[in-house]
Amino acid sequence: MKKLPVVNPLLLAACCTLAMSMANAADSATVRITPLGSHDGEFCAADRALIFEDPDGTRILYDAGRTVRGGSDPRLGKIDAVLLSHVHGDHLGDIHQAAANAGTCAAPDFSVKSTPSSVSEEVVLAKKAKFFVGGEMGSFFSNRIKAAGGTADQVRLVRFGGQSKIGGVSIASVPAAHSNGLDPKFLHGHLADELTDNALTAYVGPPGGYVLTFSNGLAVYLSGDTGIIADQDMVVRRFYKAKLAVLNIGGTFSTGPVEAAYVINDLVQPNAVLASHANEAATKDGKLLPGTRTMMFKAAVKVPTYLPVSGKSMDFDAEGKCVAGC
C-alpha cells in the first residue's frame, strides 16, 4: 500500500489563514464613485458624469455629458474606459464649461463647443481609453475615433444580453426605454444639412443602460435615460442581482421622482441608490434643497439614497453599502 504524505499541520493552518485573508480582502475591497459635476460640492442641473474605480484600479467614466471639461479636465486622472448610454447631447457631450463653476448650478455656463466631435470622444482620444457603446453606435464611433487619430478597436460594442470586460469589471448592456437620435450638429456635409432642414436626427440604434459587476462582487445598475420597464425586474434584479443603482430621475424625458421610486422599491430593489440626472439645482452648499424633485425621490424611496455631489467620492462594498464619503 502506498504511503500517504504527511501534511505539516502548521503549514496547513497557515495556508487556510492565507486563503481566508485573501477572501476577506476581496470582500472588504470597495468600489469608489466620484461625480464630476458643473459646480464643486453641489448636485446641479446638468450633472450626469460619474467615475467608477474598481479595487484593482480600473477607472470607468460613465456618460461624460457637458460637465466634463474635455479630455484635459484635470479631475479625470487615468481613464481606462468610457461608457455611453445614448447620443443625446447632454450625455455624449456637445458643449462644456471653460472653467470650473462657470455659471450657476441651475444654469451652468457651457461656452465651449465640442461639436462636430464630442466630450466623450475627446476623453477617449486623450486617455487612449476604450469606448463602450450599444445599438448601432459601434461602427459609427469606430470610424470617428479612427479619423480623429485613435484606433477603431478602441470602440467596443456591447448589445443587449452580451457582456464585455475591462480589468476586473464586467460590463453588461441592458435595455432602456428612450430615444437615440444623433443631432446633426455632430455630423458634417450634405447629410447634416438635410437632417437640419427637415428637423430630423440620425438614428443610431436603441439606447441602453449598463450593469457593471466589479471585482469585489458589487453589481451596479446604470439606468441611462429610461422609463419604467419590466427588464428592471426580470434582468437587472433577478439575473444580475444589482445591489446599487444609479437612476436618472429628471422626469419628462425619463422617469420622474415618483416613477423612479417605484423602479427602486418594486423592480430593481437594490440596497442603495444614487440619484442622477435630476435636471435641477438640487443642493446648496452641498445640502439637499426642500421642494426639489430629488427631495421628493429621496422621501419616497425605501433604501438609502445618496447624492452625486461633484468631487466628493463615495466607497461602496459588495452589498451596495456606502462605507465612506456618504
C-alpha positions as a Python dict, from the first residue, in 0.01 Angstrom:
ca = {
    (1, 'M'): (0, 0, 0),
    (2, 'K'): (130, 342, -98),
    (3, 'K'): (209, 560, 200),
    (4, 'L'): (29, 895, 201),
    (5, 'P'): (243, 1206, 253),
    (6, 'V'): (235, 1364, 595),
    (7, 'V'): (97, 1719, 594),
    (8, 'N'): (254, 1964, 831),
    (9, 'P'): (-36, 2095, 1045),
    (10, 'L'): (131, 2434, 1087),
    (11, 'L'): (170, 2469, 711),
    (12, 'L'): (-192, 2366, 657),
    (13, 'A'): (-311, 2621, 914),
    (14, 'A'): (-100, 2892, 750),
    (15, 'C'): (-246, 2812, 406),
    (16, 'C'): (-601, 2823, 544),
    (17, 'T'): (-532, 3155, 714),
    (18, 'L'): (-389, 3299, 393),
    (19, 'A'): (-687, 3180, 191),
    (20, 'M'): (-929, 3333, 442),
    (21, 'S'): (-734, 3657, 446),
    (22, 'M'): (-746, 3679, 66),
    (23, 'A'): (-1121, 3611, 66),
    (24, 'N'): (-1180, 3872, 335),
    (25, 'A'): (-966, 4124, 145),
    (26, 'A'): (-1176, 4070, -167),
    (27, 'D'): (-1498, 4106, 33),
    (28, 'S'): (-1379, 4423, 207),
    (29, 'A'): (-1246, 4591, -109),
    (30, 'T'): (-1465, 4882, -217),
    (31, 'V'): (-1576, 5049, -538),
    (32, 'R'): (-1516, 5423, -543),
    (33, 'I'): (-1764, 5651, -721),
    (34, 'T'): (-1666, 6012, -793),
    (35, 'P'): (-1918, 6253, -954),
    (36, 'L'): (-1784, 6515, -1197),
    (37, 'G'): (-2045, 6791, -1196),
    (38, 'S'): (-2053, 7151, -1307),
    (39, 'H'): (-2004, 7303, -961),
    (40, 'D'): (-1775, 7177, -687),
    (41, 'G'): (-1958, 7036, -385),
    (42, 'E'): (-2303, 7054, -545),
    (43, 'F'): (-2553, 6839, -737),
    (44, 'C'): (-2656, 7059, -1029),
    (45, 'A'): (-2892, 7070, -1325),
    (46, 'A'): (-2663, 6923, -1591),
    (47, 'D'): (-2477, 6668, -1377),
    (48, 'R'): (-2453, 6316, -1520),
    (49, 'A'): (-2085, 6214, -1525),
    (50, 'L'): (-1953, 5957, -1277),
    (51, 'I'): (-1616, 5783, -1243),
    (52, 'F'): (-1620, 5426, -1109),
    (53, 'E'): (-1295, 5286, -973),
    (54, 'D'): (-1261, 4911, -922),
    (55, 'P'): (-1049, 4774, -635),
    (56, 'D'): (-792, 4671, -900),
    (57, 'G'): (-755, 5035, -1013),
    (58, 'T'): (-962, 5014, -1333),
    (59, 'R'): (-1135, 5351, -1384),
    (60, 'I'): (-1452, 5393, -1590),
    (61, 'L'): (-1623, 5720, -1690),
    (62, 'Y'): (-1999, 5696, -1740),
    (63, 'D'): (-2191, 5949, -1957),
    (64, 'A'): (-1939, 6235, -1967),
    (65, 'G'): (-2206, 6481, -2082),
    (66, 'R'): (-2146, 6854, -2055),
    (67, 'T'): (-1981, 6875, -1712),
    (68, 'V'): (-1652, 6706, -1804),
    (69, 'R'): (-1438, 6985, -1943),
    (70, 'G'): (-1298, 6796, -2241),
    (71, 'G'): (-1020, 6541, -2250),
    (72, 'S'): (-784, 6760, -2047),
    (73, 'D'): (-1015, 6802, -1747),
    (74, 'P'): (-771, 6761, -1454),
    (75, 'R'): (-1033, 6578, -1248),
    (76, 'L'): (-1028, 6279, -1483),
    (77, 'G'): (-692, 6127, -1399),
    (78, 'K'): (-643, 5785, -1554),
    (79, 'I'): (-945, 5666, -1751),
    (80, 'D'): (-948, 5311, -1886),
    (81, 'A'): (-1295, 5313, -2037),
    (82, 'V'): (-1579, 5549, -2127),
    (83, 'L'): (-1941, 5427, -2123),
    (84, 'L'): (-2213, 5595, -2328),
    (85, 'S'): (-2582, 5522, -2273),
    (86, 'H'): (-2705, 5715, -2580),
    (87, 'V'): (-2606, 6000, -2812),
    (88, 'H'): (-2818, 6292, -2690),
    (89, 'G'): (-2602, 6599, -2642),
    (90, 'D'): (-2634, 6610, -2263),
    (91, 'H'): (-2482, 6258, -2246),
    (92, 'L'): (-2246, 6242, -2544),
    (93, 'G'): (-2133, 6599, -2473),
    (94, 'D'): (-2186, 6875, -2729),
    (95, 'I'): (-2068, 7166, -2513),
    (96, 'H'): (-1886, 7216, -2184),
    (97, 'Q'): (-1763, 7477, -1938),
    (98, 'A'): (-1448, 7677, -1999),
    (99, 'A'): (-1363, 7663, -1628),
    (100, 'A'): (-1484, 7506, -1306),
    (101, 'N'): (-1802, 7652, -1156),
    (102, 'A'): (-1878, 7874, -1458),
    (103, 'G'): (-2236, 7999, -1449),
    (104, 'T'): (-2477, 7889, -1179),
    (105, 'C'): (-2575, 7546, -1050),
    (106, 'A'): (-2917, 7587, -1213),
    (107, 'A'): (-2775, 7726, -1538),
    (108, 'P'): (-2407, 7639, -1592),
    (109, 'D'): (-2214, 7841, -1850),
    (110, 'F'): (-2133, 7597, -2129),
    (111, 'S'): (-1944, 7831, -2358),
    (112, 'V'): (-1706, 7578, -2520),
    (113, 'K'): (-1836, 7388, -2824),
    (114, 'S'): (-1715, 7032, -2885),
    (115, 'T'): (-1918, 6955, -3198),
    (116, 'P'): (-1886, 6805, -3453),
    (117, 'S'): (-1675, 6594, -3214),
    (118, 'S'): (-1797, 6537, -2858),
    (119, 'V'): (-1674, 6546, -2500),
    (120, 'S'): (-1694, 6166, -2482),
    (121, 'E'): (-1474, 6123, -2789),
    (122, 'E'): (-1227, 6384, -2665),
    (123, 'V'): (-1181, 6185, -2343),
    (124, 'V'): (-1144, 5854, -2532),
    (125, 'L'): (-874, 6004, -2752),
    (126, 'A'): (-689, 6194, -2478),
    (127, 'K'): (-682, 5897, -2240),
    (128, 'K'): (-640, 5627, -2507),
    (129, 'A'): (-939, 5465, -2341),
    (130, 'K'): (-1183, 5201, -2461),
    (131, 'F'): (-1526, 5331, -2564),
    (132, 'F'): (-1822, 5106, -2478),
    (133, 'V'): (-2144, 5167, -2674),
    (134, 'G'): (-2456, 4975, -2776),
    (135, 'G'): (-2715, 4972, -3054),
    (136, 'E'): (-2576, 5070, -3395),
    (137, 'M'): (-2316, 5301, -3243),
    (138, 'G'): (-2016, 5068, -3277),
    (139, 'S'): (-1918, 5118, -3641),
    (140, 'F'): (-2020, 5485, -3631),
    (141, 'F'): (-1785, 5569, -3344),
    (142, 'S'): (-1510, 5336, -3469),
    (143, 'N'): (-1490, 5542, -3789),
    (144, 'R'): (-1491, 5868, -3598),
    (145, 'I'): (-1229, 5767, -3341),
    (146, 'K'): (-1001, 5637, -3618),
    (147, 'A'): (-1046, 5955, -3824),
    (148, 'A'): (-957, 6166, -3519),
    (149, 'G'): (-626, 5986, -3462),
    (150, 'G'): (-729, 5693, -3245),
    (151, 'T'): (-780, 5331, -3345),
    (152, 'A'): (-1103, 5162, -3445),
    (153, 'D'): (-1052, 4887, -3189),
    (154, 'Q'): (-1082, 5138, -2906),
    (155, 'V'): (-1457, 5115, -2961),
    (156, 'R'): (-1628, 4809, -2814),
    (157, 'L'): (-1986, 4721, -2899),
    (158, 'V'): (-2196, 4564, -2622),
    (159, 'R'): (-2552, 4479, -2724),
    (160, 'F'): (-2837, 4361, -2501),
    (161, 'G'): (-2770, 4024, -2346),
    (162, 'G'): (-2396, 4043, -2408),
    (163, 'Q'): (-2106, 4128, -2182),
    (164, 'S'): (-1758, 4265, -2219),
    (165, 'K'): (-1479, 4316, -1970),
    (166, 'I'): (-1206, 4562, -1884),
    (167, 'G'): (-971, 4495, -1596),
    (168, 'G'): (-1172, 4332, -1320),
    (169, 'V'): (-1501, 4487, -1434),
    (170, 'S'): (-1766, 4303, -1636),
    (171, 'I'): (-1986, 4531, -1847),
    (172, 'A'): (-2335, 4416, -1948),
    (173, 'S'): (-2575, 4611, -2167),
    (174, 'V'): (-2940, 4631, -2057),
    (175, 'P'): (-3241, 4792, -2228),
    (176, 'A'): (-3372, 5143, -2172),
    (177, 'A'): (-3699, 5294, -2294),
    (178, 'H'): (-3594, 5624, -2451),
    (179, 'S'): (-3480, 5751, -2792),
    (180, 'N'): (-3136, 5770, -2952),
    (181, 'G'): (-3128, 6027, -3230),
    (182, 'L'): (-2796, 6194, -3314),
    (183, 'D'): (-2824, 6571, -3355),
    (184, 'P'): (-2699, 6689, -3699),
    (185, 'K'): (-2451, 6922, -3525),
    (186, 'F'): (-2236, 6613, -3458),
    (187, 'L'): (-2224, 6549, -3835),
    (188, 'H'): (-2099, 6738, -4140),
    (189, 'G'): (-2170, 6767, -4512),
    (190, 'H'): (-2492, 6715, -4703),
    (191, 'L'): (-2638, 6465, -4456),
    (192, 'A'): (-2609, 6715, -4170),
    (193, 'D'): (-2768, 6987, -4383),
    (194, 'E'): (-3057, 6769, -4497),
    (195, 'L'): (-3132, 6646, -4145),
    (196, 'T'): (-3124, 7003, -4014),
    (197, 'D'): (-3353, 7126, -4292),
    (198, 'N'): (-3606, 6855, -4207),
    (199, 'A'): (-3572, 6886, -3827),
    (200, 'L'): (-3465, 6522, -3803),
    (201, 'T'): (-3192, 6332, -3620),
    (202, 'A'): (-2981, 6036, -3729),
    (203, 'Y'): (-3093, 5711, -3564),
    (204, 'V'): (-2805, 5503, -3425),
    (205, 'G'): (-2993, 5211, -3273),
    (206, 'P'): (-3167, 5175, -2937),
    (207, 'P'): (-3047, 5349, -2621),
    (208, 'G'): (-2947, 5147, -2320),
    (209, 'G'): (-2815, 5121, -1969),
    (210, 'Y'): (-2548, 4902, -1811),
    (211, 'V'): (-2485, 4668, -1524),
    (212, 'L'): (-2125, 4681, -1402),
    (213, 'T'): (-2001, 4391, -1192),
    (214, 'F'): (-1682, 4479, -1008),
    (215, 'S'): (-1404, 4255, -882),
    (216, 'N'): (-1535, 4272, -523),
    (217, 'G'): (-1869, 4129, -642),
    (218, 'L'): (-2070, 4454, -639),
    (219, 'A'): (-2321, 4479, -926),
    (220, 'V'): (-2430, 4836, -1014),
    (221, 'Y'): (-2724, 4926, -1240),
    (222, 'L'): (-2673, 5237, -1455),
    (223, 'S'): (-3019, 5322, -1588),
    (224, 'G'): (-2940, 5573, -1861),
    (225, 'D'): (-3246, 5771, -1963),
    (226, 'T'): (-3541, 5535, -1936),
    (227, 'G'): (-3899, 5493, -1834),
    (228, 'I'): (-4036, 5205, -1626),
    (229, 'I'): (-3959, 4874, -1796),
    (230, 'A'): (-4004, 4509, -1698),
    (231, 'D'): (-3633, 4446, -1761),
    (232, 'Q'): (-3558, 4635, -1440),
    (233, 'D'): (-3715, 4343, -1255),
    (234, 'M'): (-3650, 4047, -1486),
    (235, 'V'): (-3296, 4133, -1595),
    (236, 'V'): (-3141, 4386, -1357),
    (237, 'R'): (-3275, 4241, -1030),
    (238, 'R'): (-3334, 3873, -1100),
    (239, 'F'): (-3041, 3795, -1329),
    (240, 'Y'): (-2766, 4047, -1248),
    (241, 'K'): (-2875, 4099, -885),
    (242, 'A'): (-2774, 4465, -875),
    (243, 'K'): (-2714, 4585, -518),
    (244, 'L'): (-2660, 4952, -608),
    (245, 'A'): (-2848, 5160, -865),
    (246, 'V'): (-2770, 5490, -1037),
    (247, 'L'): (-3111, 5614, -1152),
    (248, 'N'): (-3199, 5913, -1370),
    (249, 'I'): (-3490, 6093, -1205),
    (250, 'G'): (-3541, 6416, -1402),
    (251, 'G'): (-3889, 6349, -1538),
    (252, 'T'): (-4039, 6441, -1879),
    (253, 'F'): (-3753, 6277, -2071),
    (254, 'S'): (-3713, 5982, -1832),
    (255, 'T'): (-3857, 5858, -1502),
    (256, 'G'): (-3957, 6137, -1265),
    (257, 'P'): (-3923, 6109, -888),
    (258, 'V'): (-4244, 5910, -832),
    (259, 'E'): (-4181, 5669, -1119),
    (260, 'A'): (-3814, 5635, -1022),
    (261, 'A'): (-3910, 5550, -663),
    (262, 'Y'): (-4133, 5271, -795),
    (263, 'V'): (-3843, 5137, -1002),
    (264, 'I'): (-3626, 5121, -691),
    (265, 'N'): (-3883, 4999, -439),
    (266, 'D'): (-4065, 4742, -652),
    (267, 'L'): (-3849, 4645, -950),
    (268, 'V'): (-3472, 4672, -901),
    (269, 'Q'): (-3485, 4653, -519),
    (270, 'P'): (-3118, 4741, -460),
    (271, 'N'): (-2967, 4802, -119),
    (272, 'A'): (-2895, 5168, -205),
    (273, 'V'): (-2948, 5418, -485),
    (274, 'L'): (-2758, 5715, -624),
    (275, 'A'): (-2989, 5982, -769),
    (276, 'S'): (-2875, 6124, -1103),
    (277, 'H'): (-2986, 6344, -1395),
    (278, 'A'): (-3232, 6544, -1183),
    (279, 'N'): (-3232, 6845, -1421),
    (280, 'E'): (-3236, 7089, -1131),
    (281, 'A'): (-3012, 7264, -882),
    (282, 'A'): (-3075, 7002, -615),
    (283, 'T'): (-2835, 7131, -348),
    (284, 'K'): (-2699, 7448, -196),
    (285, 'D'): (-2371, 7427, -4),
    (286, 'G'): (-2395, 7052, -56),
    (287, 'K'): (-2728, 7022, 128),
    (288, 'L'): (-3041, 6889, -41),
    (289, 'L'): (-3296, 7164, -104),
    (290, 'P'): (-3660, 7121, 2),
    (291, 'G'): (-3922, 7117, -271),
    (292, 'T'): (-3692, 6961, -529),
    (293, 'R'): (-3756, 6650, -737),
    (294, 'T'): (-3454, 6498, -569),
    (295, 'M'): (-3606, 6553, -225),
    (296, 'M'): (-3935, 6402, -344),
    (297, 'F'): (-3749, 6097, -474),
    (298, 'K'): (-3547, 6052, -157),
    (299, 'A'): (-3861, 6075, 58),
    (300, 'A'): (-4036, 5806, -149),
    (301, 'V'): (-3751, 5554, -167),
    (302, 'K'): (-3721, 5281, 97),
    (303, 'V'): (-3342, 5234, 74),
    (304, 'P'): (-3055, 5475, 149),
    (305, 'T'): (-3037, 5746, -117),
    (306, 'Y'): (-2712, 5926, -196),
    (307, 'L'): (-2646, 6245, -391),
    (308, 'P'): (-2372, 6273, -656),
    (309, 'V'): (-2210, 6583, -508),
    (310, 'S'): (-1939, 6692, -750),
    (311, 'G'): (-1589, 6599, -640),
    (312, 'K'): (-1700, 6401, -336),
    (313, 'S'): (-1601, 6033, -361),
    (314, 'M'): (-1810, 5754, -209),
    (315, 'D'): (-1694, 5400, -136),
    (316, 'F'): (-1933, 5103, -164),
    (317, 'D'): (-1885, 4744, -51),
    (318, 'A'): (-2000, 4429, -228),
    (319, 'E'): (-2356, 4463, -92),
    (320, 'G'): (-2400, 4825, -204),
    (321, 'K'): (-2346, 4971, 141),
    (322, 'C'): (-2170, 5306, 149),
    (323, 'V'): (-1876, 5272, 386),
    (324, 'A'): (-1705, 5608, 332),
    (325, 'G'): (-1779, 5952, 191),
    (326, 'C'): (-2159, 5940, 216),
}
